[in-house]
Amino acid sequence: MSKRIDFWKREFGALWHPFERKKISEFTNIKSNERISISGYVKWINDKSFALVPTLFSNQTYLLCSNNTDRKPKENSYISISGTTRWANLKSSQANSTFYNGNLLVEVDGWKDSKPDFSIPKEEINFDDFKQNLTSRIEGLEPRIVDFLAFTTISTPTLRARPGGVNITLYDSTESGIPRRVIRELQRGIPKGMEELYTASTPFGTFRMRYQYAFITKDADKPLSKVTQAFLTHKTSSFNELSLSLFSKKNRPITIQDPPCSLSDIPTVVPEQTSINYKRPDINQFDSLKYIITSHMKTPILQNFEKSGSVIVNRLEKLTESWGLNPNHLTEYGFLNANYYARPASILRESLAYARAQNIDSVDDNLVSKIFEDYFKWNFEYVNEVWEDLIAQPLFGKKTLLSVRIKYRDITRIIRKYQSTGKPGVSREDLLSEAKTSPLQTDTLLRDCVRAGMIYEPIEGFYKLTHQLQ
């Protein structure tokens, strides 16, 4: 078994991306006592000095810069500097020697904000090649699950000012621990330490670097930490993109509300016939590294967030009707709600990952519909074969929908009035202004109505009645 590539110890050019190699060469060719003009990213060391780095993840070289201007460039900004180079901290390498060691320093007398001129490199392998490489020793997986695993590695750009990434929970039809081994195989295609904060030491102090993406694994059978649950619920992270892969020895969650299941973009089940064939060739880490970095440079966009969300909700409504699913179960599960962790947002993230994989620049409603049918609906029907009784069971015991209507009559009255006008939903602001209760009480009632399966949130901040009350 080959040793994993260490992301922050890529000293040799064979491990550099072509555009990265070009910038590193440009930096290493700088000599002393020259007038230079060069571009790079700013990493501050102290109030006076900063390091200029080739890319935000290239730690192989840097230029020490003394800022002699009356302005300070922003941390991580890409700038063009002009100045003169000289040696600093010259010291004799040994007693009575004419050889000296020192640090190349740029006396910066001018700088301006600039834009990186990195073009997305031509891929040496395509998505199908990457999938085959990534799962080279995993046998018996459903093709869609292979896609799901690949989506977690190529990730997604940020969505609505929240971190990108695709989160998955793998349950085990064999209850033998195969999901953990599958995720370990996946990790072999991702450089070691990619998620770590790298600290560079210079004669003037230190600076830190971090890659934009992290691949994190957790045990779904153990209680999720507050940090992990907060990330899944609110999508907050220090990374631009974070994919969380959870593994379980169980073939299903205890209830559909369990956070590893309800908060994951893709809760699915590893088939019984899945195995790891250790006799097969290991992952080609060089190809995987280059493909992942190239994928992360792609930034497909959603043409219309609200419209795409409506397309998904309409399809979800039809799916719930066709399966006769319990409305309070679905609203609590996030099936119909527009939260950051709920199914509409998950389908949008899968759409963005697919767009990266297929070199699509813009995600339209047709693509979103395709992802719904080919991925979300497929997975729903697939896991329903294993979890049918789990998905069908009610969440609130014998308490019927009729028994809770009276308490929430004011909320349902307002929503029904607005829905009769043909609007996509009723805004929270309208509900707060028209409700007979205080804003705090109204917010509490709204949350209770969602949990009771009476209303759902098809678009963030807007509410509709479930079909049983319409």
Secondary structure, 3 states (H helix, E strand, C coil): CCCCCEHHHCCCHHHCCHHHHHHHHHHHCCCCCCEEEEEEEEEECCCCEEEEECCCCCCCCCEEEEECCCCCCCCCCEEEEEEEEEEEEEEECCCCCCCEEEEEEEEEEEEEECCCCCCCCCCCCCHHHHHHHHCCCEECCCHHHHHHHHHHHHCCCCECCECECCCEEEEECCCCCHHHHHHHHHHHCCCECCCCCEEEEECCEEEEECCCEEEEEEECCCCCCHHHHHHHHHCCCCCCEEEEEEECCCCCCCCCCCHHHHCCCEEEEECCCCEECCCCCCCCHHHHHHHHHHHHHCCCEECCHHHHHHHHHHHHHHHHHHHCCCHHHHHHHCCCCCCCCCHHHHHHHHHHHHHHHCCCCEECHHHHHHHHHHHHHHHHHHHHHHHHHHHHCCCCCCCCHHHHHCCCHHHHHHHHHHHCCCCCCEEHHHHHHHCCCCHHHHHHHHHHHHHCCCEEEEECCEEEECCCCC
